[in-house]
Amino acid sequence: MNQPLLHVMIPVYGDSPFLEETLNSVVKHLPNDLPVTVVEDPSNSQELAKTLNKFKERIKHVVNSERLGVAGNFNKCAQLSSGIYTQIIGSDDTFLNNPVPSITRLMNDKDVPTVLIPKAKVISNKRIFNLTDLFKSFVKPKVVRDRRVSSSQFARSILIGDWPYFPAIIWNTEFLLRNPFSEKLESAMDLDLFVRMIGTKFIVIYLNKFTISYRRHEESQSTKLSLNGNRFIEELACHSKAVKIARTKGLKTEKLLAKIALSVRLHAFWKAISLIYKNPTLSMKLVTISLKSIK
């Protein structure tokens, strides 16, 4: 039996109010022979069970034997994947197109990609203004065709703040198994993984085709952690790790960009301003975080 080119994995925990919309997009845009698996961290959610029952003919459902946490469940997705590539998407995101034709075309290249980054449309609650999205609109290069970048170019773009929308990235499964997400982190596990790869050789391709709608909302993990400062603390810790790696490998530009950590500082400071009247104590904490030096 031939190995599938792509296996789509959807990690879930508890009630997932957008999951049915996600699974409807799977049915609409992905071919029936493309494996799709929902990997549930045990929660005893009745609503989750009802939603998944509607798609039992199309979507495989796996329940972990114990609670693994966010990063642990991402790693479990990689372990369960049967595909050459694995795409882990959020239970609040939706498919816009089938990514398989793009992957198939690129597999004909001499050097097959390690990481593919699809274009994503952001679905955002109007009450959420996200400085990260605005910042990305200025620093992200225009992609008018599939664009291959070197590992050093990618590292620099990551350190500037042009982070791919996570977890909708398409990963070479073997790469992901060799480089698991850190289970010590709650939100910056993608940044941490890419930081660990600084100075190594891997192939990144930005896809020109819109594939995913990425949703921002108040209940998302990243939004919650930005409101208590933990997200920014984790991101600055990743930059600190990047400084050490770049220093060891003699990468001066990467070291400088990691120290500046511009996007993290701007985002934390903007969040501080938005909370200055509502929660002045937290606002001051975020200002302190945004000014923290990285050595």
SULMOZI-V685221 format. One record per pair of residues at least 24 apart in sequence whose ideal C-beta (glycine too) atoms are under 10 Angstrom apart, sorted by sequence separation. I is the first residue (numbers start at 1). J is the second residue. D is the distance in whole Angstrom. If there is no record, write none. Layout:
i: {I/I}
j: {J/J}
d: {D/D}
This chain:
i: {6/16/35/36/37/38/39/40/42/43/96/119/136/138/140/166/169/239/265/266/268/6/32/35/37/38/39/41/42/96/135/136/163/165/166/169/236/239/264/265/8/9/10/11/12/13/14/32/41/42/117/135/136/164/235/238/239/264/265/7/8/9/10/11/12/13/14/16/20/41/85/93/94/135/136/163/164/166/175/265/6/7/8/9/10/11/12/13/14/15/19/23/27/30/41/84/85/135/136/163/166/175/235/236/264/4/5/6/7/8/9/10/11/12/13/14/16/19/22/23/26/39/41/85/87/94/132/136/232/235/236/261/265/4/6/7/8/9/10/11/13/14/15/17/20/21/24/27/85/93/116/117/131/132/164/172/234/235/264/4/12/14/15/16/20/23/24/27/41/85/87/92/132/163/172/233/261/13/15/16/19/20/23/26/27/41/117/133/158/159/232/235/236/261/12/14/15/19/22/26/40/113/132/158/187/231/232/235/261/14/17/20/39/115/187/188/259/260/13/16/20/23/39/41/113/159/169/170/186/187/232/233/259/12/15/16/19/23/115/158/159/186/187/231/232/258/259/22/39/109/111/114/117/157/158/170/187/188/231/232/39/186/187/12/38/109/115/155/158/159/186/187/229/232/255/12/37/39/51/106/114/154/155/158/164/185/231/232/39/105/170/226/39/106/155/156/164/170/188/192/195/196/226/229/37/48/122/151/154/155/168/169/187/188/191/192/195/198/229/37/102/120/121/154/155/168/186/187/188/191/194/195/198/226/227/35/37/120/155/167/168/185/186/187/188/189/192/193/195/196/200/226/35/117/118/119/120/151/152/158/168/185/187/188/191/192/195/196/198/199/35/117/118/151/152/157/165/167/187/188/191/195/198/199/227/35/116/117/120/151/152/154/165/166/186/187/188/190/191/194/195/197/198/227/247/10/12/34/39/115/117/119/120/151/152/154/155/157/165/185/188/189/192/195/196/199/200/118/151/154/164/165/184/185/188/191/192/195/198/199/244/8/9/10/12/13/36/40/117/118/150/151/153/154/165/188/191/195/198/199/228/243/244/117/118/150/151/154/182/185/199/227/233/240/242/243/7/9/11/34/36/38/116/117/150/151/184/185/198/229/232/236/239/240/241/13/115/116/149/150/228/232/235/236/240/13/115/116/148/149/199/227/239/240/13/114/115/116/148/149/166/182/198/229/233/236/11/13/113/114/115/147/148/149/198/228/229/232/236/237/113/114/147/148/228/231/232/236/11/36/113/146/147/195/227/229/230/233/11/13/112/114/115/146/147/198/226/229/232/11/12/114/115/145/146/147/229/11/113/114/143/145/146/11/26/143/145/146/195/9/11/25/34/143/144/145/9/11/29/30/34/114/141/143/11/28/29/34/140/142/143/9/10/22/28/29/30/31/33/103/9/22/23/25/26/27/28/29/30/102/8/9/22/25/26/29/30/31/99/7/9/21/22/24/25/28/29/30/7/9/19/20/21/22/23/24/25/99/9/18/19/21/22/23/25/93/163/7/8/18/19/21/22/95/191/7/9/16/17/18/93/94/161/6/7/8/16/17/18/90/93/6/7/15/16/18/89/90/188/4/6/7/8/9/10/11/14/89/90/4/5/6/7/8/9/10/11/12/13/88/89/90/115/3/4/5/6/7/8/9/10/11/12/88/89/115/159/3/4/5/6/7/8/9/10/11/12/87/88/89/158/159/1/3/4/6/7/8/10/87/88/89/133/158/87/88/115/10/86/87/88/114/133/159/86/87/132/158/159/85/86/85/86/114/130/8/83/85/86/114/115/116/117/118/119/129/155/159/83/84/85/86/88/114/115/116/117/118/119/128/83/84/85/86/113/114/115/116/117/118/119/121/128/77/81/83/84/85/86/111/113/114/115/116/117/118/119/120/121/122/123/124/125/127/128/132/155/8/82/85/86/111/112/113/114/115/116/118/119/120/121/122/123/124/125/127/155/6/8/74/81/111/113/118/119/120/121/122/123/124/125/128/130/6/74/78/81/88/112/118/119/120/121/122/123/124/125/130/5/6/77/79/109/113/117/118/120/121/122/123/125/132/159/5/78/81/116/120/125/128/156/159/4/77/78/81/109/118/130/155/158/159/161/6/70/78/79/106/156/159/160/5/6/78/79/125/155/156/159/5/77/78/106/152/155/158/159/161/78/156/157/158/159/160/161/163/75/78/79/106/152/156/159/160/161/162/5/21/74/75/78/103/105/152/155/156/159/160/161/78/102/155/159/160/161/76/77/103/159/161/18/75/102/158/159/161/74/75/102/161/74/75/102/72/73/75/99/101/71/72/74/102/6/71/73/97/99/70/71/72/98/71/97/99/70/71/96/97/98/99/69/71/75/96/97/68/69/70/71/74/96/97/69/70/71/74/95/96/69/70/71/72/95/96/71/94/95/70/71/74/93/94/93/94/71/92/93/94/71/89/90/92/93/89/92/139/87/89/90/91/92/139/87/89/90/92/92/135/136/92/135/92/90/90/132/135/90/131/132/134/135/134/132/131/132/135/131/134/130/131/131/132/131/130/131/129/131/129/70/11/10/9/8/6/7/6/3/29/25/25/22/21/22/21/18/18/17/18/17/18/16/15/13}
j: {30/40/59/60/61/62/63/64/66/67/120/143/160/162/164/190/193/263/289/290/292/31/57/60/62/63/64/66/67/121/160/161/188/190/191/194/261/264/289/290/34/35/36/37/38/39/40/58/67/68/143/161/162/190/261/264/265/290/291/34/35/36/37/38/39/40/41/43/47/68/112/120/121/162/163/190/191/193/202/292/34/35/36/37/38/39/40/41/42/43/47/51/55/58/69/112/113/163/164/191/194/203/263/264/292/33/34/35/36/37/38/39/40/41/42/43/45/48/51/52/55/68/70/114/116/123/161/165/261/264/265/290/294/34/36/37/38/39/40/41/43/44/45/47/50/51/54/57/115/123/146/147/161/162/194/202/264/265/294/35/43/45/46/47/51/54/55/58/72/116/118/123/163/194/203/264/292/45/47/48/51/52/55/58/59/73/149/165/190/191/264/267/268/293/45/47/48/52/55/59/73/146/165/191/220/264/265/268/294/48/51/54/73/149/221/222/293/294/48/51/55/58/74/76/148/194/204/205/221/222/267/268/294/48/51/52/55/59/151/194/195/222/223/267/268/294/295/59/76/146/148/151/154/194/195/207/224/225/268/269/77/224/225/51/77/148/154/194/197/198/225/226/268/271/294/52/77/79/91/146/154/194/195/198/204/225/271/272/80/146/211/267/81/148/197/198/206/212/230/234/237/238/268/271/80/91/165/194/197/198/211/212/230/231/234/235/238/241/272/81/146/164/165/198/199/212/230/231/232/235/238/239/242/270/271/80/82/165/200/212/213/230/231/232/233/234/237/238/240/241/245/271/81/163/164/165/166/197/198/204/214/231/233/234/237/238/241/242/244/245/82/164/165/198/199/204/212/214/234/235/238/242/245/246/274/83/164/165/168/199/200/202/213/214/234/235/236/238/239/242/243/245/246/275/295/59/61/83/88/164/166/168/169/200/201/203/204/206/214/234/237/238/241/244/245/248/249/168/201/204/214/215/234/235/238/241/242/245/248/249/294/59/60/61/63/64/87/91/168/169/201/202/204/205/216/239/242/246/249/250/279/294/295/169/170/202/203/206/234/237/251/279/285/292/294/295/60/62/64/87/89/91/169/170/203/204/237/238/251/282/285/289/292/293/294/67/169/170/203/204/282/286/289/290/294/68/170/171/203/204/254/282/294/295/69/170/171/172/204/205/222/238/254/285/289/292/68/70/170/171/172/204/205/206/255/285/286/289/293/294/171/172/205/206/286/289/290/294/70/95/172/205/206/254/286/288/289/292/71/73/172/174/175/206/207/258/286/289/292/72/73/175/176/206/207/208/290/73/175/176/205/207/208/74/89/206/208/209/258/73/75/89/98/207/208/209/74/76/94/95/99/179/206/208/77/94/95/100/206/208/209/76/77/89/95/96/97/98/100/170/77/90/91/93/94/95/96/97/98/170/77/78/91/94/95/98/99/100/168/77/79/91/92/94/95/98/99/100/78/80/90/91/92/93/94/95/96/170/81/90/91/93/94/95/97/165/235/80/81/91/92/94/95/168/264/81/83/90/91/92/167/168/235/81/82/83/91/92/93/165/168/82/83/91/92/94/165/166/264/81/83/84/85/86/87/88/91/166/167/82/83/84/85/86/87/88/89/90/91/166/167/168/193/82/83/84/85/86/87/88/89/90/91/167/168/194/238/83/84/85/86/87/88/89/90/91/92/167/168/169/238/239/82/84/85/87/88/89/91/168/169/170/214/239/169/170/197/93/169/170/171/197/216/242/170/171/216/242/243/170/171/171/172/200/216/95/170/172/173/201/202/203/204/205/206/216/242/246/171/172/173/174/176/202/203/204/205/206/207/216/172/173/174/175/202/203/204/205/206/207/208/210/217/167/171/173/174/175/176/201/203/204/205/206/207/208/209/210/211/212/213/214/215/217/218/222/245/99/173/176/177/202/203/204/205/206/207/209/210/211/212/213/214/215/216/218/246/98/100/166/173/203/205/210/211/212/213/214/215/216/217/220/222/99/167/171/174/181/205/211/212/213/214/215/216/217/218/223/99/100/171/173/203/207/211/212/214/215/216/217/219/226/253/100/173/176/211/215/220/223/251/254/100/173/174/177/205/214/226/251/254/255/257/103/167/175/176/203/253/256/257/103/104/176/177/223/253/254/257/104/176/177/205/251/254/257/258/260/178/256/257/258/259/260/261/263/176/179/180/207/253/257/260/261/262/263/107/123/176/177/180/205/207/254/257/258/261/262/263/181/205/258/262/263/264/180/181/207/263/265/123/180/207/263/264/266/180/181/208/267/181/182/209/180/181/183/207/209/180/181/183/211/116/181/183/207/209/181/182/183/209/183/209/211/183/184/209/210/211/212/183/185/189/210/211/183/184/185/186/189/211/212/185/186/187/190/211/212/186/187/188/189/212/213/189/212/213/189/190/193/212/213/213/214/192/213/214/215/193/211/212/214/215/212/215/262/211/213/214/215/216/263/212/214/215/217/219/262/263/220/263/221/220/221/263/266/222/263/264/266/267/267/266/266/267/270/267/270/267/268/269/270/270/270/271/270/274/274/221/167/167/167/170/170/173/173/173/211/212/213/213/213/215/215/215/217/217/219/219/220/219/219/221}
d: {9/9/9/7/7/7/8/7/7/8/9/7/10/9/10/4/10/10/8/8/9/10/10/7/6/9/7/9/6/7/9/7/9/10/8/10/6/7/9/5/7/9/7/10/6/10/9/7/5/9/9/6/6/8/7/9/10/8/8/8/7/8/7/8/7/7/8/10/10/6/10/8/9/8/8/7/10/10/7/8/6/5/5/5/5/5/5/4/10/8/9/7/7/9/7/9/9/10/10/6/10/10/9/6/10/8/8/8/8/7/8/7/8/7/8/4/8/7/10/8/8/9/8/10/9/8/7/9/9/5/8/9/10/7/10/7/10/6/9/7/5/9/5/8/9/10/9/10/10/8/9/9/10/10/9/9/10/10/10/6/8/5/9/8/5/8/8/6/8/7/8/9/8/8/9/10/9/8/5/6/5/9/5/7/9/5/9/9/9/9/6/8/8/10/9/9/6/8/10/7/8/9/10/7/9/9/8/8/6/7/9/7/6/10/6/9/8/8/9/7/8/8/9/9/8/9/10/9/7/5/7/9/5/6/9/10/9/6/10/5/8/9/10/9/4/7/8/10/6/10/9/9/9/10/7/8/9/9/9/10/5/9/5/9/10/8/8/7/9/8/6/8/7/8/10/9/8/10/10/7/10/7/8/8/9/10/9/10/6/8/8/7/10/9/7/9/8/10/9/8/10/9/8/8/6/9/7/10/8/5/7/9/7/7/8/9/5/9/9/8/7/8/9/9/8/4/6/5/9/6/9/8/6/10/7/10/9/4/9/10/9/10/8/10/9/9/8/9/9/8/10/6/8/10/9/9/10/7/8/10/6/10/10/4/10/5/5/9/10/6/6/4/8/8/8/9/7/9/6/5/5/5/5/7/10/7/10/8/6/8/10/8/10/9/7/8/9/9/8/9/10/9/6/8/10/8/9/9/9/8/10/10/10/6/9/9/10/10/4/5/8/9/7/10/7/8/9/6/5/5/10/10/9/10/5/10/9/7/10/4/10/9/10/10/10/10/10/10/9/8/8/5/8/10/10/10/9/9/7/9/10/6/9/6/7/9/8/9/10/8/6/9/10/9/9/7/10/9/9/10/10/8/7/8/8/7/10/8/7/7/10/7/10/10/10/8/6/4/9/8/7/7/9/9/5/9/7/8/7/5/8/8/6/8/9/10/6/9/7/8/9/9/6/5/6/6/9/8/8/8/7/9/5/7/10/9/6/5/10/9/10/5/7/8/9/10/7/7/8/10/7/6/4/10/9/9/10/9/10/7/8/9/7/7/8/8/9/6/9/9/8/5/9/9/6/7/10/4/10/9/10/9/5/6/9/5/5/8/8/9/10/9/8/8/6/10/8/8/9/6/9/10/8/5/6/9/4/7/9/10/10/9/8/7/7/7/9/7/10/7/4/8/9/8/9/9/10/6/6/9/9/8/6/4/6/5/9/7/10/9/10/9/7/8/4/10/9/8/10/7/10/10/8/6/9/9/8/6/6/8/5/9/6/10/10/8/9/8/9/7/8/6/8/9/9/4/9/9/9/4/8/10/10/9/5/8/4/8/8/9/6/10/3/10/7/8/10/9/9/9/5/9/10/6/9/7/10/10/6/6/6/7/7/8/7/8/9/9/9/9/6/7/10/7/5/5/5/6/5/5/6/8/5/4/5/9/9/7/7/6/8/8/8/8/8/7/10/9/8/9/9/7/10/6/9/6/10/7/6/7/8/10/10/10/7/9/9/9/9/5/8/9/8/6/7/7/9/8/10/5/5/7/8/10/6/8/10/6/5/9/7/9/7/10/8/10/8/9/10/7/6/10/9/4/7/8/7/8/6/5/10/6/10/9/9/5/5/5/5/5/7/6/7/9/9/6/8/9/6/10/5/7/7/8/7/9/6/7/9/10/5/9/9/9/7/9/9/9/9/9/9/10/7/7/9/10/6/7/4/7/8/8/7/8/7/8/9/9/10/10/5/6/5/7/6/5/5/5/4/4/5/9/9/7/7/7/10/10/10/4/8/7/7/8/7/8/7/9/10/6/10/9/9/10/10/6/4/10/6/8/10/9/9/6/6/8/9/10/10/7/9/6/9/10/9/9/9/10/9/8/9/9/9/6/9/9/9/9/6/9/6/6/9/4/7/9/9/6/4/7/9/5/6/8/6/9/5/10/10/10/9/9/9/9/8/8/8/9/9/9/8/6/8/10/6/8/7/10/9/9/7/10/10/8/9/10/8/7/3/8/9/9/9/7/7/10/10/9/9/10/9/5/5/10/10/8/8/6/8/8/5/10/6/9/9/7/7/8/8/8/9/8/10/4/10/10/8/9/6/5/9/4/6/5/9/8/9/6/8/8/6/6/9/5/5/8/10/8/8/7/6/9/10/6/9/9/7/6/8/8/10/10/6/6/5/7/8/7/10/10/6/5/6/9/9/10/5/8/10/10/9/9/6/7/5/9/9/10/8/10/9/8/9/9/7/7/8/8/8/7/5/10/8/9/7/6/10/8/9/9/8/10/9/6/6/10/5/9/8/9/9/9/4/9/8/8/10/8/6/8/10/9/9/7/8/9/9/9/9/8/9/9/9/9/6/8/9/9/8/10/10/10/10}
